[in-house]
Amino acid sequence: MAKTPKSSPPKSARTKANRAKRRRLLLTLRLAVQNEKAERSERHAEIRRAPRAGTPRTRRASRR
């Protein structure tokens, strides 16, 4: 049998404040992770851009 929709209880000021706080924290966390990833990818790109030490690798070693 289908359930009848129930109205949610009224939101208190404390509940609203806690939700807003959590939302802000999660947003800052997401942004921090995003910036960290961007920085990391930049660092890795710099590593690859640098010339390789020693003789240039023209032939790949056998994988067997």
C-alpha positions in Angstrom: 0.0 0.0 0.0 1.3 3.5 -0.9 2.4 5.7 2.0 0.7 9.0 2.4 3.1 12.0 2.4 3.7 13.5 5.8 4.7 17.1 6.3 8.1 17.6 7.9 8.4 19.2 11.3 9.1 22.9 11.5 12.8 23.8 11.2 14.3 25.4 14.3 16.9 28.2 14.1 19.6 25.9 15.5 18.9 23.3 12.9 19.1 25.9 10.1 22.4 27.3 11.5 23.9 23.8 11.8 22.9 23.0 8.2 24.4 26.2 7.0 27.6 25.7 8.9 28.0 22.1 7.5 27.3 23.4 4.0 30.0 26.1 4.3 32.5 23.5 5.7 31.8 21.1 2.9 32.2 23.8 0.3 35.5 25.0 1.7 36.7 21.3 1.8 35.7 20.8 -1.8 37.5 23.9 -2.9 40.6 22.9 -0.9 40.7 19.5 -2.6 40.1 21.1 -6.0 43.0 23.5 -5.5 45.2 20.7 -4.2 44.5 18.6 -7.3 45.2 21.6 -9.7 48.5 22.3 -7.9 49.5 18.6 -8.0 48.7 18.3 -11.8 50.8 21.5 -12.4 53.7 20.1 -10.5 53.5 16.8 -12.4 53.4 18.7 -15.7 56.5 20.7 -14.7 58.3 17.4 -13.9 57.5 16.0 -17.4 58.5 19.3 -19.1 62.0 19.1 -17.7 64.6 17.5 -20.0 65.6 13.9 -19.1 69.0 13.3 -17.6 71.4 11.1 -19.6 71.0 9.8 -23.1 67.6 10.2 -24.8 65.5 7.1 -24.7 64.8 6.2 -28.3 64.2 2.5 -28.1 62.0 1.0 -25.4 63.3 -1.9 -23.3 61.6 -5.2 -23.9 58.7 -5.8 -21.6 59.3 -9.6 -21.5 
